[in-house]
Amino acid sequence: MTFEHECFRILVESLTILERGFDRLPDLAPEVDLAAMRAVLAETAERLRDNDPYHHPLYIGQMLKPPHPIARAAYALAMCLNPNNHALDGGRATSAMEKEAVAQLALMFGWETHLGHLTGGGTMANFEALWVGRELRPGKAIAASAQAHYTHSRLSEVLAVPFRKIPVDPLGRLDPVELETILREGEVGTVVVTLGTTAAGAVDPLPDVLALRERYDFQIHVDAAYGGYFRIASNLVPLAREAFDRIGEVDSIVIDPHKHGLQPYGCGCVLFRDPTVGRFYRHDSPYTYFSSSELHLGEISLECSRAGASAAALWATIRLLPPEPGGVFARGLESCREAALALYAALEADDRFAPLFPPALDIVAWAVRAGSATESSARARRIFEAAARLDLHLALATFPHSMIAPVDPVSDWDADRIVCLRACAMKPEHREWMPEILKRLDAAADA
């Protein structure tokens, strides 16, 4: 597989256009030792070869999706100026691009009015949402499912807020009955609903949580860092469709454009339905705010310096591939779903494997059948390593008895957790490559 050399030629053309915007300035020719630079870049390229092929369809392991060529090109173009979106003084054009791009993401969830901005990733985005939740309900706990991202409990510690872990059902989803038991105590101020858990891709039952909010007082924060873009996919299962259709009723949302949004790392986004929560960000820093009376992004962000290049890359990608139902971008997500469904069907028909449940989005997890839980985990690790030797790159994930027992992969539960194989079919190309992926998985299982 070759990289997009032609795209870099387009980048050079765009660079010429950018230069014309500053041709009134005196010439500046930075001193660069081109021979030394060429040698170091060649060495860098050699070092970078010590990676798995994250860009290739045979990589179906972790959540690593290659940025779209236009995102890479726009990022590189903006880096010629290196704007800082903390304030308009350091990133006027890219700040405007960020506001426009974030507004498009908010509109994808049905919000015409919102407060939001880009972040360095989902962790910081979730941190801001949980922080605002704490400010709105001081002293109250944060609740999230046992399959929610581990950073929610960690961030709760940073915020000095109690954390409540909610058990999950056999599909890996937050159990609303268990949640209500905890809500009755009156101590929870924010409930995290995950629409696309990072381990199994489970979609929490948002409609049930919304119903609970009618009886109890709490904020609903949706962590859709991985799954958010599936809002515009047309081929979701009914339970997932129902959850995404009601996402506009929550208080805050996190989505990571650097996952399914075709962006380079790191690019996260936090959105609030109520713009007045911006009052919690108030601060006084006159030395960075002097060129405009307009709202600076730094005034609604806990982060200070942020790469304007991330905003340029996201803005350009949205211009080329709008996140709208039925469009090219949406069809790419639907291809990922189809790839995951094909993988699940093949695993279900193979008596060596026990897939946990049909994929809600595009993540598939499966146990390896064995006499005992310990042996099942050992077999999964062996297949993982054998597959890598065949240039098929999977992932491993550990799941509890409650999520695996329904598929009955072992007769002796000598451990309460099993290491499973896991695949993230996040590339549209995975659909066409699934026969080759299954061929190599079969060979790895027989190795």
N, C-alpha and C positions, 0 to 999 in steps of 0.2 A: 504494500500500500504506500503510495507516495503522498507527500504533503502538497498543499495547494501553492505551487510555485507561481502560477499565473496571478493569484490573489496578491502576491507581493509586488508584482508589476503594477497592478492597479493601485496599490498603496503608494508607490513612487509617484504616480500621476496625481494622486490626492495630495501628497506632500507638496507638490509644486503649487497647487491651488492654495494650500495653507500659507506657503511662503509669500504669495502675492499680497496677503492681508497685512504683511509687515514690511513691504518693500520701501516704505517711506523712511525706514530707519537706516542709519549708517551701516555699511557692510560689517559683518562680524564673521570671521573665519576661525573657529576654534581649532586649536592645534591638536591634531590626533595622529598618533603614530599608526598608520593603517596596517603596516606589516605586523606590528606587535598585536594590534587588535585582531587581525585575521588569525594569527596563531592562537591567541587566547580563546577566540570563539570556536575554533576547530577543537581545541582541548575541551571546551565546555560541551560541545556537541558529543564528543566521545564520552564524557562523564554522564550526560543525560541518557545515553544508551543503556545505562544500568537502571532501567525501569521496566515494569511490565508494559505491554502495548495498550495503554489506556484508550488510545484513539481507535483501536481496531475492534470489530465485532467479536473476535475471539476472546476479548476481555469482557466478561459478563459478571464480574465479581462485585466490587464495591461501587458506590454511587459516583462514578467518574465518567462524565459525559463530555466529549470534546466540545470546546466552544465553536460556534459557527465561524467560518472564515471572516464574515463581516465584523464579528465581535473582536476577533484578534486584530484585524486591520484597523478598526476604529480605535481600539485601545492603544495600538502602537502609534497611530497618528496623533492622538491626544498626548501621549507621553513625550512628544517633541516639545510640548509646552509645560508638561507636568503640572496641570492645574490642581488646586486644593479646594475641595468643595466645602471646607469648613465655613468659608465666608465668601461673599461676592467679590471681595478684593482679590482673592486668590483664584477664583474660578467662576467668572461671570457667565460665560457661555455654557460651561458644563453644569453649573447650578441650574440654569434654565432647562437644560436637557434632562437633568435629574428630576425636576418637578414634573416635566411633561411625561417622562417614562413612568414615574411612580403613579401619576394620575391614571395612566393606562392600566397599570396593575390593579389599582383600586377599582376602576371601572369593570375589570374582569370579574370582580366579586360583587358588583352591583352598587358600589359606592361612588356617587358623584361628588359628595362632600366627604372630606377625610383629612387627617393629618398623617404624614408619613415621610419617610426618607430611606435612602439606601444605607446599609451598614457593611462592615467588613465580613459579615457572615451571619448565619442563623443564631449562633450563640449570643452575640451582642444584640441582635434583634429581639430574641426572646427575653434577654435581660431587661431591655427597656420596657417591654410589655409587662413583665412581672413587677418591675419597679413602679410603673404607673398604677398597676393594680394594688400594690402595697400602699401607695399614697392615697388612693381612693378609699381603701378600707384598712386603715392602720391596725396593726396587731393581729390581723387575720392570717390564716394559713393558706398555703398554695396546695392544691390537690391535682394529681396527675396519675395516669394509669401506670401499672407496673411495667408496661411496654413502651411508655413515653421515653423520649431521649433522656439519657442520664444527666444531662446538664441542667434539667429543671430542678432536681434535688440539690445539685451543687450550687446553682444560682440562688436557691432559697437560702442556703447557708450564707452566701455572700450578703444577701439582703437581710439576714438575721430574722427570717420569717420561718415559722414551722412548716414542715412539709408532710403531706399525707399521701401515701401510696395506695392507689385503688386497685384491687385485684381485677384481672381480665377474664373474659369468657373464653371458650375453646377456640374462638376465631382471633384471639389476641386483642380484642377490643375492650375498652373501659366498660366495666359492668355497672350499669346505672342503678341497680338495686344496692350494690355495695356503696356506690357514691351517695345515695340518699341516706344510708345508715350514718355515714360520716357527716353529711349536711345537717342532719337533725341535731347534732351537737352544737351547731351555731358558730363554729370556729373557723370555717373556710370562707375566705374572701375572694379567691380566684380559682377557677377550675380550668385546667389545661385540657383541651380536646385536640387530640392528634389526628389529623386527616392524612394518614400515610406514615405509619411508624417506620423507623429506619431499619428495624430488624426484619419484620415480616410483611411490611406494607399494609398493615391493618388500618381500617378507617373507623374511628370511634363513632358511636351512635349519637351524633350531634342533635337530632330531633328529640331524643330522650333527655338530653342535658338541657335543652331549651325548655322543655316541659317542666323540668325541676326548677328552673329559674323563676317560673311563675309562682312557686310556693316558697322558695328560699331566696335570700338576698346574696348574690355573688356575681362577680365578673366572669365572663366567658372569654378565654383567650384561645384562639385556634393556632396550633403549631402545624402549619402546612408547608414547612420549609422544603420538604421533599415532594409532597403530593399536591401542592396548591394549583399548579397549572392544569391538573386533570379536571378542574372546574369546567373547562371548555371541551373536554373529550365527549364523544357521543356514544361510546361503547362501555360505559361503566355498569357494574351490577346494580340492581335496584337499591340495596342498602347504602352503597357508596354514593349513588346518584342523589338519594334523599338527603344525605349529609351535605354534599356540595351545593345542592340547590338552596339550602338554608344558611349558608355561610355568611350571607350579608346581615344576618340578625345578631351576630356576635359583637363583642366590644373591641377586639383587636385581632389582628392576623399577622403571622410571619410567613414569608415565602422567600425561598432562596433562588434567585435567577441563575446562580452558578450550579444549580442541579439540573432541573429540566428546562431552564430558560436560556440555555446555550451560551452562558457567559463564562469568562475566565474567573478563577478564584481571585479575591473573595468579593462576593456580591450577594448580600442579603438585603432584606427589606422588611420594615415594620410599618404597619398601618393601624390607625385608630379610627373608629367610626365617629367619635366625638372630637372635633378639632379643639375644643376648649381644654383638653388635657395638656395642651401646650403650655399651660400656666405652670406646670411642674418643672419645666425646663428653664425657667427664668434665671438669668445670670447677668452680670455686668462685666463686659470685657471691651472697653472702648477702643483699645488699641487694634482690635481686629475688625471693628465695625465703624468705618468712617466714610465710605464712598457712596452709600446708598441708604435710604430710609426703608427700603423693602426688607421683607423677612429674609434673614440669612438662614441657610440650612443648619448652621452651627447653633442656632437658637432653639432648635427642636431636636437636638441630638445629644446623647451623652458622649459620643465620640467627638473628638476635635478634628484633627487632620484626617481627611478621607480622599482617596484618589478620584479626581475628576474624570480620569480615564475610564473608570468603571461606569460612570454615568454615560459617557460618550458611547461606549461599547453597547450598553443596554438600549440606549436611545436608537442607535443605528440598527440594531437587530429588530426592534419593534417596528421601525419604519419599513424594513424589508419583509418581516414576517409578523404581522399583527397577531396578537393572541386573541383571536376571535373564533367562535365555533364555525366549523366547516372550512376553515382556511388551511393553508399549507402547514402552518405550525401545529394546528390542532390535529391534522391528519398524521403528523409525525408521532404525536402522543398516542394516537389510536393504534398505530403500527406497533408501538412498544407494548401496548396491552395485548395485541394479537400474538406477539412473540411470546409473552408470558403465558398466555392461555395455551399456546401450542406446546410449550415446555411442560406445563402442568399436565396436559393430556398424555404426553409421552411418559412422564414419570408415573402417572397413575396406572398406566398399562404395563409397567415394568415391575415384576414381582420382587426385584431387588430393592425398590425404593418405596417410601411412604410419604408423599407430599402432605404437608400439614393441613392445608385447605386451599381452595381455589383462590388465585390472586385477586385482591381487591383493586390493585393498580397494576404495577409491572414488576413486583418482587415476588419470587417464588422460593420457598424454603422446603426442604425435604430431609427426612431421616433415612438412614440406611438400615434396612431390616437385618436383625441379628438376634442371637439368643438372649443377650443381655444388653442393658443400657450402656454399660462400659464398653462392650465390644462394638456396639453401634457407633459410639463416638470415635473409637479407634479406626473403624472402617471408613468413616467419613473423612478423617484426617488423611488416611492413605489415598483415598480417591482424589482428594484435594491436591495432594502432592503429585500423584500420577498424572492428573489432568494438566497441571502446570508444565510437566515435562513434555506434554503433547501440545503445548502452546494454547491450552484452553484454561483460562484463568477464572476460577470460581471464588466464592468467599465461604467462610465458616461463621456460624452463629449458634449460640447456645440457647435452648428453650426449655421451659419448665415442664414437669410431668403433666400439668393441667392442659397445656396446649398440644402435647404430643400424644397423650394416651388415647384420644378418640380414634387415631389412625392405627393404633395397635402395632407398632413396629417391632416390639420386643416382648418376650415372654417373662423375662426376669428383670424387674426394676431394681437393680442393685445400686442405682444412683437416681437422684430426683431430678436430674437434668440431663439432656442429651445434646451433644455437639452435632449440628445438622449442616448440610450443604445449603448454600444460598446463592441465588443469581439475581442480579438487577438488570433486567432487559431494557435498559434505558436508551439504547440507540435504536432508531427506526430500522437500521440495517439488520438488527437482530432477527427480524421476521424472516427475511430471505436467507439468513445464515443459520437458521435453526436446524436444518438437516445436518449441516456440518458440525454444529455444536453437539448435537445428540450423538453423532457418529464418534466424536472424540470422547464424550462422556462414557459411552458404552465401552470404548477401548480402555479408558482409565479404570472403570469398575472391574474389568476383567484382568487388569494388570496384576 
